[in-house]
Amino acid sequence: MIDPRMTKLAEVLIKYSTALKKGEKILIEAIDIPIEMTCELIRVAREAGGDPLVTLKSNRVNRALMMNGSKEQMALWAETEALRMGNVDAYLGLRGSFNIAENSDLPEDKHKLYQESVWKKVHLDIRVPKTRWVVLRWPSSSMAQQANRSTEAFEQFYFDVCTMDYARMGKAMQPLAKRMTEADQVKIVGPGTELSFSAKGIAAIPCDGKLNIPDGEVFTAPVKDSVNGVVQYNARTIYQGVMHDDVRFEFKDGKIVKATSSNTEHLNKVLDTDAGSRYIGEFAIGFNPYVTEPMLDILFDEKIAGSFHFTPGQAYEEADNGNKSTVHWDIVCLQDEKNGGGEIWFDGELIRKDGMFVVDDLKPLNPENLK
C-alpha cells in the first residue's frame, strides 16, 4: 500500500508547486528516494494530464562519476542532461541522502569541473530560468539523526512541514515582499553581527512552495558593492560535504575581505572559486513556523522561523544584483531569543526583533499566526 502521506505530498508537488497542466512535460529527478514515491508522482502527473519523464540517480554513483570524471566526460554529461531539461516545462527534484558527507573527499578541482559544466549548463542556464521547478529532500534515518529526532517523529515532522497550507502562507508574505522591494538601506544587528547594505532597485521574491519544499522565505539581494560590516553565523553549514561551524565574514564595499570558520582553509578555497564567490548574491528572511531548529540541511535550515541567510555567490535572475559565480552557499543566522536575538531594520524602521516581526502588516508571518 502507498503511504497516504506520499499521495498528499505528490499532489502538493504536482498540482500546487509545479502547477502541471494538461499536455505539459515534467522531469522527475529522483535521487536515492523510495520507488513507491516516484511511482506515485508519475500517477499524479498523468492524472493532471502531464507527461512525466523520470531519471533515477544515486549519490554514490554521482560521486563516482565526479571522482573519475574527465573534461570530455563532463561535457557529454552536461550535453545529455541539458537536452532532457530543455525539453520539459517543469522539473521536480527529490533528493534523498544516506550520507550527507558523501562528497567530502572529492578533490576541489573535481567539484569545480562539475559545477562549471554539468551544474551550470543544466541547472543555472536551463532549469532555473526556463522551467517551473521545485526541489525537496527526502526523509531518512540520517536526517532524523541530524535533527535529533526519532525516525518516526522526524517522518511526521517532514510530511507536516512539506504539506502545510502554502497558499495561505503565500498571502501572508506579500507585505514583506513589498517592503523588501521598496527598501533602500538595510541594517542587521545581533551577537557578533553588524551589517549594512542597500537593496535599492532589486526585486524581492516570495517563496511559498513553488520552488522549494519546505518553503517560507522572501529573498532579494544587496547592491553588489554596498555591503559593509561583519556577520557572525550561528547555524552549522555544509558545503561540498565539508561541515563548518562559526562562519564569520567581514565585508568592505561588498567583498568578503576576511573569512573564518571551524575549517577556515576550506572556507577560503570555496570563496576563491571565481570572481563572484566573495560577493553576496542573496539576502533572505525565513519564517516557516514548523522549522525551528537547524538540522544541517539547507532546504530546511534557510526557512527557520526567526532566521535570515546571507549567501555568497550567484544571484538569482529574479532578484539580480549582477553577481555571477558557480558558488551559491546559503548560510543561516538565527535571531530568536534563545540564540541571542537580533534586529532587522529597513530604512530606519525596526521590522523584526529577536525573530518576531513587530510591525502590524508583518505580524501574520509570526509562528502563532501561520500554524
Backbone hydrogen bonds in HBPLUS format (Angstrom, degrees):
<---DONOR---> <-ACCEPTOR-->    atom                        ^
c    i                          cat <-CA-CA->   ^        H-A-AA   ^      H-
h    n   atom  resd res      DA  || num        DHA   H-A  angle D-A-AA Bond
n    s   type  num  typ     dist DA aas  dist angle  dist       angle   num
A0006-MET N   A0003-ASP O   2.81 MM   3  5.39 137.7  1.99 116.6 128.0     1
A0008-LYS N   A0004-PRO O   3.04 MM   4  6.31 160.1  2.08 146.8 151.5     2
A0009-LEU N   A0005-ARG O   3.01 MM   4  6.15 158.6  2.05 142.1 147.8     3
A0010-ALA N   A0006-MET O   2.82 MM   4  6.02 161.1  1.86 151.8 157.4     4
A0011-GLU N   A0007-THR O   2.99 MM   4  6.21 153.9  2.06 147.8 154.4     5
A0012-VAL N   A0008-LYS O   3.08 MM   4  6.38 150.2  2.17 143.4 151.3     6
A0013-LEU N   A0009-LEU O   2.95 MM   4  6.21 164.6  1.98 156.6 160.1     7
A0014-ILE N   A0010-ALA O   2.93 MM   4  6.04 164.5  1.95 151.9 156.0     8
A0015-LYS N   A0011-GLU O   2.86 MM   4  5.42 150.7  1.95 135.3 144.9     9
A0016-TYR N   A0012-VAL O   3.00 MM   4  5.05 142.4  2.14 121.0 131.5    10
A0017-SER N   A0012-VAL O   2.82 MM   5  6.19 164.7  1.84 158.6 163.8    11
A0018-THR N   A0013-LEU O   2.97 MM   5  6.11 155.4  2.03 149.0 155.0    12
A0020-LEU N   A0014-ILE O   2.98 MM   6  5.79 163.4  2.01 173.3 173.4    13
A0024-GLU N   A0021-LYS O   3.07 MM   3  5.65 164.2  2.09 137.9 139.1    14
A0023-GLY N   A0049-GLY O   2.77 MM  26  5.90 168.5  1.78 140.6 136.4    15
A0051-ASP N   A0024-GLU O   2.77 MM  27  6.12 157.5  1.82 156.0 161.7    16
A0089-ASP N   A0025-LYS O   2.84 MM  64  5.32 150.8  1.93 131.3 139.9    17
A0090-ALA N   A0025-LYS O   3.13 MM  65  6.50 143.6  2.27 150.4 158.4    18
A0026-ILE N   A0051-ASP O   3.07 MM  25  6.19 158.5  2.12 136.5 139.6    19
A0053-LEU N   A0026-ILE O   2.77 MM  27  6.03 152.3  1.85 164.0 165.6    20
A0027-LEU N   A0090-ALA O   2.93 MM  63  6.34 160.6  1.97 149.6 150.2    21
A0092-LEU N   A0027-LEU O   2.82 MM  65  6.13 161.6  1.86 170.5 169.1    22
A0028-ILE N   A0053-LEU O   2.71 MM  25  6.03 167.2  1.72 168.8 173.3    23
A0055-THR N   A0028-ILE O   2.92 MM  27  6.28 158.9  1.96 157.7 158.4    24
A0029-GLU N   A0092-LEU O   2.85 MM  63  6.18 162.0  1.88 158.5 164.8    25
A0094-LEU N   A0029-GLU O   2.94 MM  65  6.22 156.8  2.00 157.4 165.1    26
A0030-ALA N   A0055-THR O   2.89 MM  25  6.20 157.1  1.94 163.4 171.0    27
A0057-LYS N   A0030-ALA O   2.81 MM  27  6.03 165.0  1.83 155.2 154.9    28
A0031-ILE N   A0094-LEU O   2.89 MM  63  6.13 170.9  1.89 170.4 173.3    29
A0096-GLY N   A0031-ILE O   2.65 MM  65  5.54 156.4  1.70 158.1 164.3    30
A0032-ASP N   A0057-LYS O   3.12 MM  25  6.50 148.6  2.23 160.8 151.2    31
A0037-MET N   A0034-PRO O   3.11 MM   3  5.57 130.7  2.36 108.5 119.3    32
A0038-THR N   A0034-PRO O   3.40 MM   4  6.84 159.7  2.45 149.6 154.8    33
A0039-CYS N   A0035-ILE O   2.91 MM   4  6.18 162.5  1.94 158.3 163.1    34
A0040-GLU N   A0036-GLU O   2.99 MM   4  6.19 148.3  2.10 139.8 148.5    35
A0041-LEU N   A0037-MET O   2.97 MM   4  6.22 150.9  2.05 147.5 155.0    36
A0042-ILE N   A0038-THR O   3.04 MM   4  6.36 154.1  2.10 148.0 154.9    37
A0043-ARG N   A0039-CYS O   3.01 MM   4  6.30 159.3  2.05 146.4 151.6    38
A0044-VAL N   A0040-GLU O   2.96 MM   4  6.17 165.6  1.98 150.9 154.2    39
A0045-ALA N   A0041-LEU O   2.87 MM   4  5.95 155.5  1.93 146.2 153.6    40
A0046-ARG N   A0042-ILE O   3.00 MM   4  6.21 159.0  2.04 150.3 155.3    41
A0047-GLU N   A0043-ARG O   2.90 MM   4  6.10 149.7  2.00 143.2 152.7    42
A0048-ALA N   A0044-VAL O   2.99 MM   4  6.25 138.0  2.18 139.7 149.8    43
A0048-ALA N   A0045-ALA O   3.18 MM   3  5.12 127.0  2.47  91.4 104.7    44
A0050-GLY N   A0045-ALA O   2.86 MM   5  5.24 150.0  1.95 160.6 150.6    45
A0049-GLY N   A0046-ARG O   2.88 MM   3  4.86 152.6  1.96 101.1 110.0    46
A0062-ASN N   A0058-SER O   2.85 MM   4  6.12 163.7  1.88 153.9 158.9    47
A0063-ARG N   A0059-ASN O   2.90 MM   4  6.08 153.6  1.97 143.3 150.3    48
A0064-ALA N   A0060-ARG O   3.04 MM   4  6.30 156.1  2.10 143.1 149.0    49
A0065-LEU N   A0061-VAL O   2.94 MM   4  6.26 155.0  2.00 152.3 159.2    50
A0066-MET N   A0062-ASN O   2.97 MM   4  6.26 156.1  2.03 149.1 155.3    51
A0067-MET N   A0063-ARG O   2.74 MM   4  5.89 166.7  1.75 158.1 162.4    52
A0068-ASN N   A0064-ALA O   3.07 MM   4  6.03 155.9  2.13 143.6 148.7    53
A0069-GLY N   A0066-MET O   3.29 MM   3  4.88 162.7  2.32  97.5 102.4    54
A0074-MET N   A0070-SER O   2.94 MM   4  6.14 162.0  1.98 152.7 157.3    55
A0075-ALA N   A0071-LYS O   3.02 MM   4  6.20 149.7  2.12 140.4 148.9    56
A0076-LEU N   A0072-GLU O   3.03 MM   4  6.32 151.4  2.12 144.9 152.2    57
A0077-TRP N   A0073-GLN O   2.88 MM   4  6.15 161.0  1.92 150.8 156.2    58
A0078-ALA N   A0074-MET O   2.83 MM   4  6.02 165.2  1.85 150.1 154.1    59
A0079-GLU N   A0075-ALA O   2.92 MM   4  6.06 160.4  1.96 144.6 150.2    60
A0080-THR N   A0076-LEU O   2.93 MM   4  6.07 162.2  1.96 152.2 156.7    61
A0081-GLU N   A0077-TRP O   3.03 MM   4  6.23 171.5  2.04 155.7 157.9    62
A0082-ALA N   A0078-ALA O   2.84 MM   4  5.83 150.6  1.93 146.4 155.4    63
A0083-LEU N   A0079-GLU O   3.11 MM   4  6.23 150.7  2.19 141.0 147.3    64
A0084-ARG N   A0080-THR O   3.32 MM   4  6.66 156.8  2.38 142.6 148.1    65
A0085-MET N   A0081-GLU O   2.86 MM   4  6.08 170.9  1.87 154.9 157.3    66
A0086-GLY N   A0082-ALA O   2.81 MM   4  5.80 152.9  1.89 144.5 152.2    67
A0087-ASN N   A0084-ARG O   3.16 MM   3  5.49 160.6  2.20 109.0 115.0    68
A0088-VAL N   A0085-MET O   3.41 MM   3  5.76 165.1  2.44 117.2 115.5    69
A0132-ARG N   A0089-ASP O   3.07 MM  43  6.48 163.9  2.09 145.2 147.5    70
A0091-TYR N   A0132-ARG O   2.85 MM  41  6.27 151.1  1.93 145.8 151.1    71
A0134-VAL N   A0091-TYR O   3.02 MM  43  6.47 143.9  2.15 149.2 160.1    72
A0093-GLY N   A0134-VAL O   2.97 MM  41  6.39 163.3  2.00 152.8 158.2    73
A0136-LEU N   A0093-GLY O   2.89 MM  43  6.34 151.8  1.97 168.8 173.9    74
A0095-ARG N   A0136-LEU O   2.80 MM  41  6.10 168.1  1.81 157.9 162.1    75
A0102-GLU N   A0099-ASN O   3.10 MM   3  5.39 146.5  2.22 123.4 121.1    76
A0104-SER N   A0101-ALA O   3.03 MM   3  5.11 168.7  2.04 117.0 118.4    77
A0106-LEU N   A0103-ASN O   3.19 MM   3  5.43 169.1  2.21 113.0 115.1    78
A0110-LYS N   A0107-PRO O   3.00 MM   3  5.39 132.4  2.24 107.1 119.6    79
A0111-HIS N   A0107-PRO O   3.18 MM   4  6.62 156.6  2.24 153.9 160.5    80
A0112-LYS N   A0108-GLU O   2.96 MM   4  6.20 167.7  1.98 154.4 157.6    81
A0113-LEU N   A0109-ASP O   2.97 MM   4  6.06 153.4  2.05 136.7 143.7    82
A0114-TYR N   A0110-LYS O   3.10 MM   4  6.30 163.2  2.13 147.6 151.3    83
A0115-GLN N   A0111-HIS O   2.91 MM   4  6.15 168.6  1.92 157.9 161.4    84
A0116-GLU N   A0112-LYS O   2.90 MM   4  5.99 161.1  1.94 151.7 156.2    85
A0117-SER N   A0113-LEU O   3.11 MM   4  6.09 127.5  2.40 137.0 148.9    86
A0117-SER N   A0114-TYR O   3.29 MM   3  5.29 140.2  2.46  96.7 107.7    87
A0119-TRP N   A0114-TYR O   3.09 MM   5  6.28 161.4  2.12 149.2 154.4    88
A0120-LYS N   A0115-GLN O   3.07 MM   5  6.00 135.4  2.28 138.8 149.7    89
A0121-LYS N   A0117-SER O   3.02 MM   4  5.90 163.8  2.04 151.4 156.1    90
A0122-VAL N   A0118-VAL O   2.94 MM   4  5.79 164.2  1.97 153.2 158.2    91
A0123-HIS N   A0119-TRP O   2.92 MM   4  5.35 143.9  2.05 131.8 143.1    92
A0124-LEU N   A0119-TRP O   3.15 MM   5  6.59 158.3  2.20 147.9 154.3    93
A0125-ASP N   A0120-LYS O   2.82 MM   5  5.97 142.5  1.96 165.2 174.3    94
A0127-ARG N   A0122-VAL O   2.99 MM   5  6.27 167.2  2.00 144.7 148.9    95
A0128-VAL N   A0123-HIS O   2.87 MM   5  5.87 172.8  1.88 163.0 162.4    96
A0130-LYS N   A0126-ILE O   2.87 MM   4  5.34 147.0  1.98 152.3 160.0    97
A0131-THR N   A0127-ARG O   3.25 MM   4  5.33 138.6  2.43 137.1 135.5    98
A0135-VAL N   A0211-LEU O   2.85 MM  76  6.43 141.9  1.99 149.0 154.4    99
A0213-ILE N   A0135-VAL O   3.12 MM  78  6.40 149.5  2.22 157.0 156.7   100
A0144-ALA N   A0140-SER O   2.98 MM   4  6.32 156.0  2.04 149.8 156.9   101
A0145-GLN N   A0141-SER O   2.98 MM   4  6.19 149.9  2.07 141.0 148.8   102
A0146-GLN N   A0142-SER O   2.96 MM   4  6.25 152.9  2.03 142.5 149.8   103
A0147-ALA N   A0143-MET O   2.95 MM   4  6.21 145.7  2.07 145.7 154.9   104
A0149-ARG N   A0144-ALA O   2.94 MM   5  5.20 176.5  1.95 151.2 152.3   105
A0148-ASN N   A0145-GLN O   3.05 MM   3  4.93 159.3  2.10 102.1 108.3   106
A0154-PHE N   A0150-SER O   2.86 MM   4  6.01 159.5  1.90 153.7 159.8   107
A0155-GLU N   A0151-THR O   2.97 MM   4  6.15 160.0  2.01 149.0 154.1   108
A0156-GLN N   A0152-GLU O   3.17 MM   4  6.43 160.5  2.21 149.3 153.7   109
A0157-PHE N   A0153-ALA O   2.99 MM   4  6.21 161.7  2.02 148.1 153.5   110
A0158-TYR N   A0154-PHE O   2.80 MM   4  5.99 161.3  1.83 154.6 159.7   111
A0159-PHE N   A0155-GLU O   3.05 MM   4  6.34 167.2  2.07 154.0 155.2   112
A0160-ASP N   A0156-GLN O   2.93 MM   4  6.06 154.5  1.99 148.8 156.7   113
A0161-VAL N   A0157-PHE O   2.95 MM   4  6.14 168.3  1.96 158.3 160.1   114
A0162-CYS N   A0158-TYR O   2.97 MM   4  6.04 151.2  2.05 148.1 156.8   115
A0163-THR N   A0159-PHE O   3.12 MM   4  5.93 130.4  2.37 136.5 144.9   116
A0166-TYR N   A0164-MET O   2.93 MM   2  5.78 118.2  2.32 114.6  97.8   117
A0169-MET N   A0165-ASP O   3.28 MM   4  6.61 161.2  2.31 144.7 150.0   118
A0170-GLY N   A0166-TYR O   2.82 MM   4  5.95 150.6  1.91 142.6 150.9   119
A0171-LYS N   A0167-ALA O   3.30 MM   4  6.67 145.1  2.43 142.2 148.7   120
A0172-ALA N   A0168-ARG O   3.25 MM   4  6.59 157.6  2.31 147.9 153.8   121
A0173-MET N   A0169-MET O   3.07 MM   4  6.33 137.8  2.26 152.0 163.0   122
A0174-GLN N   A0171-LYS O   3.42 MM   3  5.70 161.6  2.46 106.9 112.0   123
A0177-ALA N   A0173-MET O   3.07 MM   4  6.38 161.3  2.11 156.5 162.0   124
A0178-LYS N   A0174-GLN O   2.96 MM   4  6.23 155.0  2.03 152.6 159.5   125
A0179-ARG N   A0175-PRO O   2.95 MM   4  6.18 162.2  1.99 146.8 151.3   126
A0180-MET N   A0176-LEU O   2.89 MM   4  6.09 164.1  1.91 156.0 160.1   127
A0181-THR N   A0177-ALA O   2.96 MM   4  6.06 151.8  2.04 143.3 151.0   128
A0182-GLU N   A0178-LYS O   3.03 MM   4  6.23 152.2  2.11 148.3 155.4   129
A0183-ALA N   A0179-ARG O   2.94 MM   4  5.95 122.2  2.28 140.0 154.6   130
A0199-ALA N   A0184-ASP O   2.75 MM  15  5.07 150.7  1.83 140.3 150.1   131
A0347-ASP N   A0185-GLN O   2.71 MM 162  4.90 177.0  1.71 159.9 160.3   132
A0186-VAL N   A0197-PHE O   2.80 MM  11  5.44 171.4  1.81 174.0 173.3   133
A0197-PHE N   A0186-VAL O   3.05 MM  11  5.44 152.0  2.13 150.2 155.9   134
A0187-LYS N   A0345-TRP O   3.00 MM 158  5.04 160.2  2.04 140.0 144.2   135
A0345-TRP N   A0187-LYS O   2.82 MM 158  5.04 161.8  1.85 157.8 161.1   136
A0188-ILE N   A0195-LEU O   3.04 MM   7  5.12 160.2  2.08 135.7 140.9   137
A0195-LEU N   A0188-ILE O   2.86 MM   7  5.12 168.7  1.87 157.4 160.6   138
A0189-VAL N   A0343-GLU O   3.04 MM 154  5.31 160.0  2.08 144.6 150.9   139
A0343-GLU N   A0189-VAL O   2.86 MM 154  5.31 159.5  1.90 146.4 151.4   140
A0190-GLY N   A0193-THR O   3.04 MM   3  4.90 142.7  2.18 142.3 134.6   141
A0193-THR N   A0190-GLY O   2.91 MM   3  4.90 167.8  1.92 121.8 124.3   142
A0194-GLU N   A0230-VAL O   2.85 MM  36  5.38 158.6  1.89 148.1 154.4   143
A0230-VAL N   A0194-GLU O   3.07 MM  36  5.38 154.1  2.14 122.1 127.4   144
A0196-SER N   A0228-ASN O   3.02 MM  32  5.57 148.6  2.13 161.3 166.4   145
A0228-ASN N   A0196-SER O   2.99 MM  32  5.57 157.2  2.04 162.8 168.8   146
A0223-VAL N   A0198-SER O   2.68 MM  25  5.55 168.6  1.69 155.5 157.8   147
A0202-ILE N   A0199-ALA O   3.28 MM   3  5.85 159.8  2.32 139.0 137.0   148
A0205-ILE N   A0219-PHE O   2.73 MM  14  5.29 163.6  1.76 157.8 159.4   149
A0219-PHE N   A0205-ILE O   3.02 MM  14  5.29 157.2  2.07 142.3 142.3   150
A0207-CYS N   A0217-GLU O   2.86 MM  10  5.38 150.7  1.94 172.1 171.0   151
A0287-PHE N   A0216-GLY O   2.97 MM  71  5.49 156.5  2.03 150.2 149.4   152
A0218-VAL N   A0285-ILE O   3.16 MM  67  5.61 144.9  2.29 142.6 152.6   153
A0285-ILE N   A0218-VAL O   3.06 MM  67  5.61 155.9  2.12 149.9 153.8   154
A0220-THR N   A0283-PHE O   2.80 MM  63  5.34 160.4  1.84 155.4 161.7   155
A0283-PHE N   A0220-THR O   2.93 MM  63  5.34 160.2  1.97 125.0 127.5   156
A0226-SER N   A0223-VAL O   2.94 MM   3  5.40 168.3  1.95 129.8 130.7   157
A0254-GLY N   A0227-VAL O   2.77 MM  27  4.20 162.3  1.80 144.5 138.3   158
A0251-PHE N   A0229-GLY O   2.79 MM  22  5.29 167.4  1.80 163.8 165.1   159
A0231-VAL N   A0249-PHE O   3.02 MM  18  5.48 156.6  2.08 151.7 158.8   160
A0249-PHE N   A0231-VAL O   3.06 MM  18  5.48 158.4  2.10 154.2 160.1   161
A0233-TYR N   A0247-VAL O   2.95 MM  14  5.44 152.1  2.03 165.6 172.9   162
A0237-THR N   A0244-HIS O   2.98 MM   7  5.27 162.4  2.01 153.0 157.9   163
A0244-HIS N   A0237-THR O   2.73 MM   7  5.27 152.0  1.80 163.2 165.2   164
A0239-TYR N   A0242-VAL O   2.94 MM   3  5.31 157.9  1.99 142.8 146.2   165
A0242-VAL N   A0239-TYR O   2.99 MM   3  5.31 166.1  2.01 113.6 117.6   166
A0262-SER N   A0245-ASP O   2.95 MM  17  5.21 138.2  2.13 148.1 153.3   167
A0248-ARG N   A0260-THR O   2.86 MM  12  5.32 151.4  1.94 157.9 159.0   168
A0260-THR N   A0248-ARG O   3.04 MM  12  5.32 157.9  2.09 147.5 154.6   169
A0250-GLU N   A0258-LYS O   2.91 MM   8  5.13 150.8  2.00 152.8 155.2   170
A0257-VAL N   A0250-GLU O   2.82 MM   7  5.78 146.1  1.93 148.6 159.3   171
A0252-LYS N   A0255-LYS O   2.97 MM   3  5.43 150.4  2.06 145.8 154.6   172
A0255-LYS N   A0252-LYS O   3.17 MM   3  5.43 156.8  2.23 120.5 117.5   173
A0256-ILE N   A0278-ARG O   2.81 MM  22  5.09 151.0  1.89 144.9 154.5   174
A0267-LEU N   A0263-ASN O   3.01 MM   4  6.23 166.5  2.03 158.3 162.7   175
A0268-ASN N   A0264-THR O   3.02 MM   4  6.17 163.9  2.05 151.3 153.8   176
A0269-LYS N   A0265-GLU O   3.10 MM   4  6.33 143.8  2.23 141.4 151.6   177
A0270-VAL N   A0266-HIS O   3.04 MM   4  6.36 158.2  2.09 155.4 159.6   178
A0271-LEU N   A0267-LEU O   3.06 MM   4  6.35 160.3  2.10 146.4 152.3   179
A0272-ASP N   A0268-ASN O   2.98 MM   4  6.02 121.4  2.33 133.8 146.9   180
A0272-ASP N   A0269-LYS O   3.25 MM   3  5.14 142.2  2.41  93.0 103.8   181
A0273-THR N   A0270-VAL O   3.05 MM   3  5.29 156.1  2.11 117.3 117.3   182
A0277-SER N   A0274-ASP O   3.38 MM   3  5.62 157.1  2.43 107.5 113.7   183
A0279-TYR N   A0276-GLY O   3.16 MM   3  5.48 161.7  2.19 115.5 117.2   184
A0313-GLY N   A0279-TYR O   2.80 MM  34  5.95 166.5  1.82 169.6 168.8   185
A0281-GLY N   A0311-THR O   2.75 MM  30  5.74 157.5  1.80 171.8 175.7   186
A0311-THR N   A0282-GLU O   2.94 MM  29  5.04 166.4  1.96 149.5 154.1   187
A0284-ALA N   A0309-HIS O   3.01 MM  25  5.36 159.6  2.05 154.3 158.5   188
A0309-HIS N   A0284-ALA O   2.94 MM  25  5.36 152.2  2.02 139.4 147.1   189
A0286-GLY N   A0307-SER O   3.00 MM  21  5.17 163.7  2.03 129.0 134.1   190
A0288-ASN N   A0303-LYS O   2.83 MM  15  5.45 156.2  1.89 161.7 169.1   191
A0291-VAL N   A0288-ASN O   3.28 MM   3  5.58 149.4  2.38 107.2 115.6   192
A0305-ALA N   A0291-VAL O   3.07 MM  14  6.34 154.5  2.13 175.1 174.4   193
A0300-PHE N   A0297-ASP O   2.98 MM   3  5.67 145.7  2.10 119.0 128.2   194
A0301-ASP N   A0297-ASP O   2.80 MM   4  5.88 173.3  1.81 155.2 155.8   195
A0302-GLU N   A0298-ILE O   3.02 MM   4  5.53 169.9  2.03 139.2 141.6   196
A0303-LYS N   A0300-PHE O   2.98 MM   3  5.59 157.9  2.03 119.5 126.7   197
A0304-ILE N   A0301-ASP O   3.23 MM   3  5.42 169.8  2.24 111.6 114.3   198
A0307-SER N   A0304-ILE O   3.14 MM   3  5.56 136.9  2.33 145.1 138.8   199
A0335-GLN N   A0306-GLY O   2.87 MM  29  5.54 154.7  1.94 148.0 156.4   200
A0308-PHE N   A0333-CYS O   3.01 MM  25  5.55 148.7  2.11 150.1 160.1   201
A0333-CYS N   A0308-PHE O   2.88 MM  25  5.55 165.2  1.90 173.0 177.2   202
A0310-PHE N   A0331-ILE O   3.31 MM  21  6.08 146.1  2.43 161.5 163.7   203
A0329-TRP N   A0312-PRO O   3.16 MM  17  5.70 165.2  2.19 161.6 165.9   204
A0314-GLN N   A0327-VAL O   2.66 MM  13  5.96 156.3  1.72 171.7 166.3   205
A0315-ALA N   A0323-ASN O   3.24 MM   8  5.60 164.3  2.27 146.9 142.2   206
A0319-ALA N   A0316-TYR O   3.12 MM   3  5.45 140.1  2.29 106.1 116.7   207
A0339-ASN N   A0336-ASP O   3.07 MM   3  5.51 146.7  2.19 110.2 120.1   208
A0341-GLY N   A0336-ASP O   2.84 MM   5  4.74 147.3  1.94 143.0 132.1   209
A0340-GLY N   A0337-GLU O   3.01 MM   3  5.18 158.1  2.06 116.7 115.6   210
A0354-ASP N   A0342-GLY O   2.73 MM  12  4.95 161.7  1.76 158.0 161.1   211
A0344-ILE N   A0352-ARG O   3.01 MM   8  5.28 151.0  2.09 149.8 152.5   212
A0351-ILE N   A0344-ILE O   2.97 MM   7  5.97 167.2  1.99 158.4 162.7   213
A0352-ARG N   A0344-ILE O   3.42 MM   8  5.28 155.9  2.48 143.3 142.5   214
A0346-PHE N   A0349-GLU O   2.91 MM   3  5.24 156.3  1.96 150.9 149.6   215
A0349-GLU N   A0346-PHE O   2.89 MM   3  5.24 163.6  1.91 118.6 124.2   216
A0358-VAL N   A0351-ILE O   3.06 MM   7  5.58 158.8  2.11 126.4 132.4   217
A0353-LYS N   A0356-MET O   2.93 MM   3  5.41 160.4  1.97 152.0 147.9   218
A0356-MET N   A0353-LYS O   3.02 MM   3  5.41 169.3  2.03 118.7 122.0   219
A0362-LEU N   A0359-VAL O   3.01 MM   3  5.64 149.8  2.10 119.5 128.6   220
A0363-LYS N   A0359-VAL O   3.17 MM   4  6.26 125.9  2.48 149.0 162.8   221
A0363-LYS N   A0360-ASP O   3.36 MM   3  5.32 146.5  2.48  98.0 107.0   222
A0365-LEU N   A0362-LEU O   2.96 MM   3  5.75 165.4  1.98 125.9 130.8   223
A0366-ASN N   A0363-LYS O   2.97 MM   3  5.41 168.5  1.99 119.3 123.2   224
A0369-ASN N   A0366-ASN O   2.86 MM   3  5.63 154.0  1.93 128.9 136.9   225
A0370-LEU N   A0367-PRO O   3.20 MM   3  5.29 145.2  2.33 102.0 111.6   226
A0371-LYS N   A0367-PRO O   3.30 MM   4  6.32 151.2  2.38 158.9 161.4   227
